[in-house]
């Protein structure tokens, strides 16, 4: 009787060992398969933390709106504070309550400093002038719009071009530098 | 040579080193090697400041503001046909079409004829010319009989 019990115990032990061995083998087999077949993450996912179809953002200071941003699409780059904007439209509010409208094909918003870059068919419009250029930078702290490539201004009685421009939203003054050329629509004839 | 009336339809062509536009003050100031040309009229100066007024349409469907006055300062030289006006400052006001030259060296030269004073005013509507002197700078004129005169 004792022999039969020992035999049964021995069989049980061997079965248990075999079961554990099989389990371990299956586990390692599954892990090896996992390593071979890595699910490819979409390209944007590896670069962008977040992709938004329609972005709206407002910047305020002391309770006053400084600018409002709309963009057709936005991508927040992984590990950086750069948000890549498609077809951005920005309305800047000046100290005197005027508005300056900016549109462009592309833009980049620094989410920490609120500085912006706009490029491609950049147009800046206030109640008197429209300015066109290919590249423009907005410095949020100083509230300056700057362009270091040729700019073209029209509106009011003036049509002009210049090499560079700095527009101060605080003082509502624009400085155009370098080869300022253009036309003024007014009569100047003298007897 | 384009007659004066036709010339006035042309825009003023301006070149300069710099432009400062102030939307609040409604001014646009050209700075550095400034030259403004319209037909037979040429203004050269160190600075040329344009003052706008709100209402009133300009030419070519330009929107609701137009030029109120143009102020040239610093080595001002105005060439009109064959006459040359020189002064420290010149202000042209569009409402009355008047050009006023001021400064001790204000002078107009036409051929060999010259007239100078501390204040010279052109009245475009009437074609009149008014020259005023002051204590240290009386009106002086040099007119050669065969010349056509200054205006």
Interface residues (C-beta under 8 A of the other chain):
Chain A: X96 X98 X126 X127 X128 X129 X153 X155 X156 X157 X158 X159 X160 X162 X171 X172 X173 X174 X175 X176 X177 X178 X179 X180 X181 X182 X183 X184 X185 X186 X187 X188 X189 X190 X191
Chain B: X4 X5 X7 X8 X11 X12 X13 X14 X15 X16 X17 X18 X19 X20 X21 X22 X23 X24 X28 X30 X36 X38 X39 X41 X43 X50 X52 X58 X59 X60 X62 X63 X65 X66 X67 X70 X78 X80 X92 X94 X97 X99 X122 X123 X124 X127 X128 X129 X151
